[in-house]
Amino acid sequence: MSLDKEKRDTVVSLEIAKAFTTQEEVDLLVEKGYWNAAANRLYYSVFHAVSALLIHDGIRIKSHKGAGIMLNQHYIQTNKISPELGKLYRRLELMREESDYNCFYNTSPEELKKELEPARELIDLIAKMVS
């Protein structure tokens, strides 16, 4: 399915809005100490921003891993986004998978808190890139 510019712009705006709204959810979950749920929402906040960027540039993805691959290929390797922020996507994806699917794993407050600011930085950067 291909989108015309108007529809693509609408979807990009909705994805960016969802990224920021999901960031607000992260803040509430952190405040309550729900670290696994916060890990899930933190990943998804970044995923929605990355999706917005890829959609904005007409890059198709079929999976979460595909989004990370395209982020790396089109933005990290071309120096549009720093390698440090690029690695963040994969770290958050792994943290979410562990916290969602591994009953022996619990996201630690320290592990999650160190990713909060970089996630905000990446979302803000992407929001600027698509505006």
C-alpha positions in Angstrom: 0.0 0.0 0.0 1.4 3.4 -1.0 0.3 6.6 0.6 0.0 9.9 -1.2 1.8 12.9 0.5 -1.2 14.1 2.4 -2.0 10.7 3.9 1.7 10.1 4.6 1.9 13.4 6.4 -1.2 12.5 8.5 0.2 9.2 9.5 3.6 10.7 10.4 1.9 13.3 12.6 -0.2 10.6 14.3 2.9 8.5 14.9 4.9 11.4 16.4 1.9 12.3 18.6 1.7 8.7 19.7 5.5 8.7 20.5 5.0 11.8 22.8 1.9 10.4 24.4 3.6 7.1 25.1 6.5 9.0 26.7 3.9 10.5 29.1 2.8 7.0 30.0 6.4 6.1 30.7 6.7 8.9 33.2 3.6 7.8 35.0 4.8 4.2 35.1 8.2 5.2 36.4 6.6 7.4 39.1 4.7 4.3 40.3 7.7 1.9 40.0 6.2 -0.3 37.3 9.6 -0.9 35.6 8.6 -3.7 33.2 5.6 -1.8 32.0 7.7 1.3 31.6 10.3 -0.6 29.6 7.5 -1.7 27.2 6.1 1.8 26.8 9.6 3.3 26.4 10.4 1.0 23.6 7.1 1.8 21.9 7.6 5.5 22.3 10.8 5.2 20.3 9.2 2.7 17.9 6.4 5.1 17.0 9.0 7.9 16.4 11.1 5.6 14.2 8.0 4.5 12.3 7.2 8.2 11.7 10.6 8.8 10.3 10.5 5.8 8.0 7.0 6.5 6.8 8.0 10.2 6.2 10.8 9.0 3.9 8.7 6.3 2.2 10.7 3.4 3.7 8.6 0.3 4.2 8.9 -2.0 7.1 7.2 -5.3 8.0 8.5 -5.9 11.6 10.0 -4.3 14.6 13.4 -5.7 13.8 12.9 -4.4 10.2 12.4 -0.9 11.6 15.7 -1.2 13.5 17.5 -2.5 10.4 16.1 0.4 8.3 16.9 2.9 11.0 20.5 1.7 11.0 20.8 1.5 7.2 19.2 4.8 6.3 20.0 7.1 9.2 22.8 5.7 11.4 25.2 4.6 8.7 24.6 7.8 6.8 25.3 9.9 10.0 21.8 11.5 10.1 21.4 10.0 13.6 24.3 9.3 15.9 25.4 5.7 16.4 24.8 6.1 20.2 21.1 6.9 19.6 20.9 4.2 16.9 22.0 1.6 19.4 19.3 2.8 21.8 16.6 1.3 19.6 18.0 -2.2 19.9 18.7 -1.9 23.6 15.1 -0.9 24.2 13.8 -3.6 21.9 15.7 -6.3 23.9 14.6 -4.8 27.3 11.0 -4.8 26.2 11.2 -8.4 24.9 12.8 -9.6 28.1 10.4 -7.7 30.4 7.3 -8.9 28.4 8.2 -12.5 27.7 10.7 -13.7 30.3 9.1 -14.4 33.7 12.5 -14.6 35.3 13.5 -11.1 34.2 12.6 -7.8 35.8 13.7 -4.5 34.4 15.7 -2.7 37.1 15.1 1.0 37.9 18.7 1.7 37.0 18.6 0.0 33.7 15.4 1.8 32.7 16.3 5.3 34.0 19.6 5.4 32.1 17.6 5.1 28.8 15.0 7.8 29.6 16.9 10.8 28.4 18.4 9.2 25.3 14.9 8.1 24.3 13.6 11.6 24.7 16.5 12.9 22.7 15.9 10.5 19.8 12.2 11.2 19.7 12.8 15.0 19.7 15.4 14.6 17.0 13.0 12.6 14.8 10.2 15.0 15.4 12.4 17.8 14.1 13.5 15.7 11.1 9.9 15.0 10.0 8.6 18.5 10.6 
